[in-house]
Amino acid sequence: MVFLAGLWAERTFALVVRDACIGAVVGGLAGQWFWNHVLDAMRVTIAVKRAAMDVAAKAQRQKKAEAVANKVRK
């Protein structure tokens, strides 16, 4: 895109290629930064969901244990 814009602006070919290369590097770094933030958000979401599932499973086990204990007492 930068390459075509440079050609359309009638700049010299060397400047167009230089600007396109710089744009590609900056775009790549920005994309990598963004993707790392997306992956971090996914990791946090998975960790929160896993913790919630563990709490729910523990509560379910405790509820079953209390039910068994109540039956044994009777």
C-alpha positions as CSV (number, residue, x, y, z in Angstrom):
1,M,0.0,0.0,0.0
2,V,2.8,2.4,0.9
3,F,4.6,1.3,-2.3
4,L,1.6,2.2,-4.5
5,A,1.0,5.4,-2.7
6,G,4.6,6.4,-3.2
7,L,4.4,5.6,-6.9
8,W,1.1,7.5,-7.2
9,A,2.7,10.5,-5.5
10,E,5.5,10.4,-8.2
11,R,8.4,10.0,-5.8
12,T,11.6,8.4,-6.9
13,F,11.7,4.6,-6.9
14,A,14.4,4.4,-4.2
15,L,12.4,6.4,-1.8
16,V,9.3,4.4,-2.6
17,V,11.1,1.1,-1.9
18,R,12.6,2.5,1.3
19,D,9.3,3.8,2.6
20,A,7.6,0.5,1.8
21,C,10.3,-1.5,3.6
22,I,10.0,0.7,6.7
23,G,6.2,0.4,6.5
24,A,6.5,-3.4,6.3
25,V,8.8,-3.6,9.3
26,V,6.7,-1.2,11.4
27,G,3.5,-3.1,10.4
28,G,5.0,-6.4,11.3
29,L,6.1,-5.2,14.7
30,A,2.7,-3.7,15.4
31,G,1.0,-6.9,14.3
32,Q,3.3,-8.9,16.6
33,W,2.6,-6.6,19.5
34,F,-1.1,-6.9,19.0
35,W,-1.1,-10.6,18.6
36,N,0.9,-11.0,21.8
37,H,-1.8,-9.0,23.6
38,V,-4.5,-11.2,22.1
39,L,-2.7,-14.3,23.3
40,D,-2.2,-12.9,26.8
41,A,-5.9,-12.1,27.0
42,M,-6.8,-15.7,25.9
43,R,-4.4,-17.1,28.6
44,V,-6.0,-15.0,31.3
45,T,-9.5,-16.0,30.1
46,I,-8.7,-19.6,30.1
47,A,-7.1,-19.3,33.6
48,V,-10.2,-17.6,35.0
49,K,-12.5,-20.2,33.5
50,R,-10.4,-23.0,34.8
51,A,-10.4,-21.5,38.3
52,A,-14.1,-21.1,38.2
53,M,-14.6,-24.7,37.1
54,D,-12.3,-25.9,39.9
55,V,-14.3,-24.0,42.5
56,A,-17.6,-25.4,41.1
57,A,-16.1,-29.0,41.1
58,K,-14.9,-28.5,44.7
59,A,-18.3,-27.3,45.8
60,Q,-20.0,-30.2,44.0
61,R,-17.7,-32.7,45.8
62,Q,-18.3,-31.1,49.1
63,K,-22.1,-31.2,48.6
64,K,-21.9,-34.9,47.7
65,A,-19.7,-35.6,50.8
66,E,-22.2,-33.8,53.0
67,A,-25.1,-35.8,51.5
68,V,-23.2,-39.1,52.2
69,A,-22.4,-38.0,55.7
70,N,-26.0,-37.1,56.4
71,K,-27.1,-40.6,55.2
72,V,-24.5,-42.3,57.4
73,R,-25.7,-40.4,60.5
74,K,-29.3,-41.5,60.0
